[in-house]
Amino acid sequence: MGRLLILAGILLIITGILFQVFPKFLGKLPGDVMYSKGNMTVYFPFMTMLIISIILTLLVNVFLRFFK
């Protein structure tokens, strides 16, 4: 349980650093869809979610191999 908490903390720190370093990069990628009509705006960050998912998957795999 302790290793899992350490891993979660490290991932949160890395994610926070990425959001601080690249605040404008995330959410403005090609593949992110924004639909506006009148007062309503709907935003679907498909490409941003895909990139974050790939990065987190790689980081989790590296850390799980390291802690085994």
C-alpha positions as CSV (number, residue, x, y, z in Angstrom):
1,M,0.0,0.0,0.0
2,G,2.9,2.4,0.8
3,R,4.4,1.9,-2.6
4,L,1.1,2.6,-4.3
5,L,0.7,5.9,-2.4
6,I,4.3,6.9,-3.3
7,L,3.6,6.1,-6.9
8,A,0.4,8.1,-6.9
9,G,2.2,11.1,-5.3
10,I,4.9,11.0,-7.9
11,L,2.4,10.9,-10.7
12,L,0.5,13.8,-9.3
13,I,3.7,15.9,-9.0
14,I,4.7,15.1,-12.6
15,T,1.3,16.0,-13.8
16,G,1.3,19.3,-11.9
17,I,4.7,20.1,-13.3
18,L,3.5,19.4,-16.9
19,F,0.5,21.7,-16.4
20,Q,2.8,24.4,-15.0
21,V,5.3,24.1,-17.9
22,F,2.8,23.7,-20.8
23,P,-0.4,25.5,-19.7
24,K,-1.3,26.7,-23.3
25,F,-0.3,23.5,-25.0
26,L,-2.9,21.3,-23.3
27,G,-6.4,21.9,-24.6
28,K,-5.4,23.6,-27.9
29,L,-4.3,20.6,-30.0
30,P,-5.6,19.6,-33.4
31,G,-8.2,17.0,-32.7
32,D,-9.8,18.9,-29.8
33,V,-13.3,19.8,-30.8
34,M,-15.2,22.9,-29.8
35,Y,-18.8,23.5,-30.7
36,S,-20.4,26.9,-30.1
37,K,-24.0,27.9,-30.8
38,G,-25.5,30.9,-29.2
39,N,-24.7,31.0,-25.5
40,M,-23.7,27.3,-25.4
41,T,-20.2,26.1,-25.9
42,V,-19.2,22.4,-25.7
43,Y,-15.6,21.3,-25.7
44,F,-14.3,17.8,-26.3
45,P,-10.5,17.5,-25.7
46,F,-10.0,14.2,-27.6
47,M,-6.4,14.7,-28.6
48,T,-5.4,16.1,-25.2
49,M,-7.0,13.1,-23.4
50,L,-5.2,10.7,-25.7
51,I,-1.8,12.3,-25.1
52,I,-2.3,12.5,-21.3
53,S,-3.4,8.8,-21.4
54,I,-0.3,7.7,-23.3
55,I,2.0,9.6,-21.1
56,L,0.5,8.4,-17.8
57,T,0.4,4.8,-19.1
58,L,4.1,4.9,-19.9
59,L,4.9,6.5,-16.5
60,V,2.9,3.9,-14.6
61,N,4.5,1.1,-16.5
62,V,8.0,2.5,-15.8
63,F,7.3,3.0,-12.1
64,L,5.6,-0.4,-11.6
65,R,8.7,-2.1,-13.1
66,F,10.9,0.0,-10.9
67,F,9.0,-0.9,-7.7
68,K,8.8,-4.7,-8.4
